[in-house]
Amino acid sequence: MVKQDSDPTSTFLLRISVSFSWRIGFPIAHRKIFNREANNAVKQANIMKKFKNAFFLRIKHIIYHICHGIQPKYIDFNSYSW
């Protein structure tokens, strides 16, 4: 024999509280996840921008040396900070 809940009002209140927590908590959690993803995308874009700037700075440096006839002893490709 299945034991029934003695207090039906407590289960009703529990159901209401659970449904409200889902309706309020779920969008908040999604917003947090969305913001985190957006922040990651912005960070990634900034990293790519730094990479591009460093790359073009290196190319300009090499062209400068070629145009001015200055032979650099050693062009260190790792000398630029990323």
C-alpha positions in Angstrom: 0.0 0.0 0.0 1.3 3.4 -1.0 1.7 5.9 1.9 -0.1 9.1 1.0 1.0 12.5 2.2 -0.8 13.4 5.4 -0.8 17.2 4.6 -2.0 18.1 1.1 -1.5 21.8 1.7 2.3 21.4 2.3 2.7 19.6 -1.1 0.6 22.4 -2.8 2.8 25.1 -1.2 5.9 23.1 -2.2 4.7 22.9 -5.8 4.0 26.7 -5.9 7.5 27.5 -4.4 9.2 25.2 -6.9 7.4 26.6 -9.9 8.2 30.2 -8.7 11.8 29.3 -8.2 12.0 27.9 -11.7 10.3 31.0 -13.2 12.6 33.4 -11.4 15.8 31.4 -11.0 16.0 30.0 -14.5 16.1 33.3 -16.4 18.6 34.7 -13.9 20.9 31.7 -14.4 20.6 32.0 -18.1 21.4 35.7 -18.0 24.5 35.0 -16.0 25.6 32.3 -18.5 25.0 34.7 -21.4 26.9 37.5 -19.7 29.8 35.2 -19.1 29.9 34.1 -22.7 29.7 37.7 -23.8 32.6 38.7 -21.6 34.6 35.7 -23.0 33.9 36.9 -26.5 35.1 40.4 -25.7 38.3 39.1 -24.1 38.9 36.9 -27.1 38.5 39.9 -29.4 40.9 42.0 -27.3 43.5 39.2 -27.5 43.1 39.0 -31.3 43.5 42.8 -31.5 46.7 42.6 -29.5 48.0 39.8 -31.7 47.2 41.7 -34.9 48.9 44.9 -33.6 52.0 43.0 -32.5 52.1 41.2 -35.9 51.9 44.5 -37.9 54.4 46.1 -35.6 56.8 43.3 -36.3 56.2 43.6 -40.1 56.7 47.4 -39.9 59.9 46.9 -38.0 61.3 44.5 -40.6 60.3 46.9 -43.5 61.9 49.8 -41.7 65.2 47.8 -41.5 65.0 46.8 -45.1 64.2 50.4 -46.3 66.9 52.0 -44.2 69.5 49.5 -45.1 70.2 48.7 -41.5 71.0 45.1 -41.0 69.6 44.0 -37.7 71.9 41.6 -35.9 69.0 39.3 -35.0 65.2 39.9 -35.4 63.7 38.2 -32.4 60.2 37.2 -33.3 59.4 36.5 -29.7 60.6 39.9 -28.4 57.1 41.4 -28.8 54.7 40.9 -26.0 51.5 39.3 -27.1 
